[in-house]
Amino acid sequence: MKIRMGYAINLVLLVFLSLIMVFPFIWLVRSAFMTQREIMTIPIKWIPGNFNFNNFRNAFKAAPFGVYFFNSILLAVVNMAGQILSSSYIAFGFARLRFKGRDFWFALLLSTMMIPYTVVMIPQFIFWKTLGAYNTFIPLMLPAFFGHAFNVFLVRQFYMGIPRDYDEAALADGADYFMIYRRIVMPMAAPVLCSVGVFTFMSCWNDFIGPLLYLDKPNLKTVSLGLQIFIGQYTGQMNLMMAASSVAILPMIVIFFFAQRYFIEGITFSGLKG
């Protein structure tokens, strides 16, 4: 009886906390289909009288969100590819190879996570501007192909859980380490690489500071920048703001929904193995 009572209490608490977490999203979507008057109605109206799809049309007419979406998707896809390739390759060296100073270099890599972005923001901007990369996607794409400390750490932890018997058997058959990485370890690490992809996509899609620093041309702006400009111009039109915001978060929901199983598996095994 005590166990059932405890289970019921935990279930009620989880449902209550879930509703608190989901409430802003429900409010956003509900407002996206309402007129301005319905949003401001008191008492609160939870369901639109008529689902107003004109909000989305008017929002896309008011600002070039098609261009913003294309730029954000391009940046996100390139960054995902770069982070998956670089992180998996760097992590393979730290997890499967033995070389002098390996632990020191790995600790040094992890220490870079303690450096705030605001510290390196100005030197990086001067560096890219000197190279002539201002108003291009290069500063927002190229660094992804050199790895990220957290992603390397995550993938390395997963690699450490893969038995070395696979390496020894492959080496005995005449394979080299690059072949082991490409044909054995990397396919087995699909869950954690999926996690890296999801993390990278979310980070890139929500990135505001990077595009704000390096992109000034209107045809290069991303969703995060475009949405901020749109909100500044249409502050009084809550229905259009909610419609634009709903569309802006849709890709992240879709990505997480389809990659949920691999994402959770990758995080779980990276934490348990090593």
SVG drawing of the C-alpha trace seen along z (x, -y; Angstrom):
<svg xmlns="http://www.w3.org/2000/svg" viewBox="-15 -48 70 60">
<polyline fill="none" stroke="black" stroke-width="0.4" points="0.0,0.0 2.8,-2.4 4.5,-1.6 1.4,-2.4 0.8,-5.6 4.4,-6.7 4.0,-5.8 0.8,-7.9 2.4,-10.9 5.4,-10.7 3.1,-10.5 1.1,-13.5 4.2,-15.5 5.6,-14.5 2.4,-15.5 2.3,-18.8 5.9,-19.6 5.4,-18.5 2.4,-20.9 4.5,-23.7 7.2,-23.0 4.8,-22.6 2.6,-25.6 4.7,-28.2 4.7,-26.1 0.9,-25.6 0.4,-29.3 2.7,-30.0 0.9,-27.6 -2.6,-28.7 -1.8,-32.3 -0.4,-31.7 -3.9,-30.7 -5.8,-33.6 -6.6,-37.1 -5.0,-40.0 -8.3,-40.5 -8.6,-36.9 -5.1,-36.8 -5.9,-39.7 -9.3,-38.6 -10.1,-38.3 -11.0,-35.8 -8.4,-33.8 -9.6,-32.0 -7.7,-28.7 -9.0,-27.5 -9.3,-29.8 -12.8,-30.5 -11.5,-30.0 -8.0,-28.7 -6.5,-31.8 -3.9,-30.6 -3.6,-34.1 -1.2,-34.9 1.4,-32.6 0.9,-34.0 1.1,-37.6 4.2,-36.9 6.0,-35.4 4.9,-38.3 6.1,-40.8 9.6,-39.3 11.7,-37.0 11.5,-34.0 12.1,-31.7 15.6,-33.2 16.2,-33.1 15.2,-29.4 17.4,-28.4 20.4,-30.1 19.8,-28.5 19.3,-25.1 22.5,-25.4 24.5,-26.4 23.0,-23.7 23.6,-20.9 27.2,-21.9 27.9,-22.3 26.3,-18.9 28.5,-17.2 31.6,-19.0 31.0,-18.2 30.2,-14.6 33.2,-14.0 35.7,-16.0 34.5,-14.9 34.3,-11.2 37.8,-11.3 39.5,-13.2 37.7,-11.1 39.0,-7.9 42.6,-9.0 42.0,-9.8 40.0,-6.6 41.7,-3.9 45.3,-5.0 48.1,-5.1 50.6,-7.9 52.8,-10.0 51.0,-12.7 47.5,-11.5 45.9,-12.3 47.6,-15.7 46.3,-16.7 42.8,-15.4 42.7,-17.4 44.0,-20.5 41.2,-20.0 38.6,-19.8 39.9,-22.9 38.9,-24.9 35.3,-24.5 36.0,-26.7 36.8,-29.7 33.7,-31.9 32.8,-32.8 32.9,-36.5 36.7,-36.2 37.5,-35.0 34.7,-36.7 36.6,-39.9 39.9,-38.2 38.0,-35.8 36.1,-38.6 39.3,-40.5 40.9,-37.3 38.0,-36.5 37.6,-40.1 41.4,-40.3 41.0,-37.2 38.1,-38.9 35.5,-36.4 33.2,-39.1 29.7,-38.9 30.3,-35.2 29.2,-31.9 32.9,-30.8 33.3,-31.9 30.1,-30.1 30.9,-26.9 34.7,-26.3 35.3,-25.9 32.9,-22.9 35.4,-20.9 38.0,-21.2 35.8,-19.6 34.3,-20.8 35.6,-19.8 32.2,-18.6 31.4,-16.6 34.8,-15.0 34.4,-14.1 30.9,-12.6 32.1,-10.5 35.2,-9.4 33.2,-8.1 31.2,-6.0 34.3,-4.7 35.8,-3.6 32.9,-1.2 33.6,0.6 35.7,3.7 39.3,3.5 38.9,7.1 37.4,5.6 40.6,3.6 42.9,6.5 41.0,8.8 41.0,6.2 44.7,5.5 45.4,9.2 43.5,9.3 45.7,6.6 43.4,3.5 44.9,0.2 43.5,-2.2 41.7,-4.4 39.9,-1.3 39.0,-0.4 37.6,-3.8 35.7,-3.9 34.3,-0.4 34.1,0.8 34.0,-2.0 32.1,-4.7 29.1,-2.5 28.8,-1.2 28.8,-4.8 25.7,-5.8 23.7,-6.7 26.3,-9.0 27.0,-10.6 23.2,-11.2 23.4,-12.9 26.2,-15.1 24.1,-16.0 21.1,-16.9 23.2,-19.1 24.9,-20.8 21.6,-21.4 20.0,-23.0 23.0,-25.1 23.4,-26.3 19.7,-27.0 19.4,-29.0 22.7,-30.8 22.2,-34.6 25.6,-36.1 27.5,-34.4 25.3,-35.6 24.9,-39.0 28.7,-39.4 29.5,-38.2 26.4,-38.6 25.2,-42.1 23.7,-41.6 19.9,-41.0 20.2,-38.0 22.6,-36.2 20.6,-36.6 19.4,-33.5 16.1,-32.6 17.3,-33.8 18.4,-37.2 15.4,-37.6 13.0,-36.7 14.5,-39.3 14.2,-42.0 10.6,-40.9 9.7,-41.1 11.2,-44.6 9.1,-45.8 5.8,-44.1 5.8,-44.4 2.2,-45.4 1.0,-42.5 1.2,-39.6 -0.5,-37.1 2.1,-37.6 4.9,-37.4 3.5,-34.1 3.0,-32.6 6.6,-33.5 8.0,-32.1 6.0,-28.8 7.4,-28.2 10.9,-29.1 10.9,-26.3 9.3,-23.7 12.5,-22.3 14.0,-21.6 10.9,-19.7 10.9,-17.6 14.6,-16.8 14.3,-15.8 11.2,-13.8 12.8,-11.6 16.2,-11.3 14.8,-10.8 15.6,-7.1 19.2,-7.4 19.7,-10.7 18.7,-9.2 20.6,-6.0 23.8,-7.9 23.6,-10.1 22.9,-7.1 25.7,-4.9 28.2,-7.7 27.5,-8.3 27.7,-4.6 30.7,-3.5 34.3,-4.6"/>
</svg>
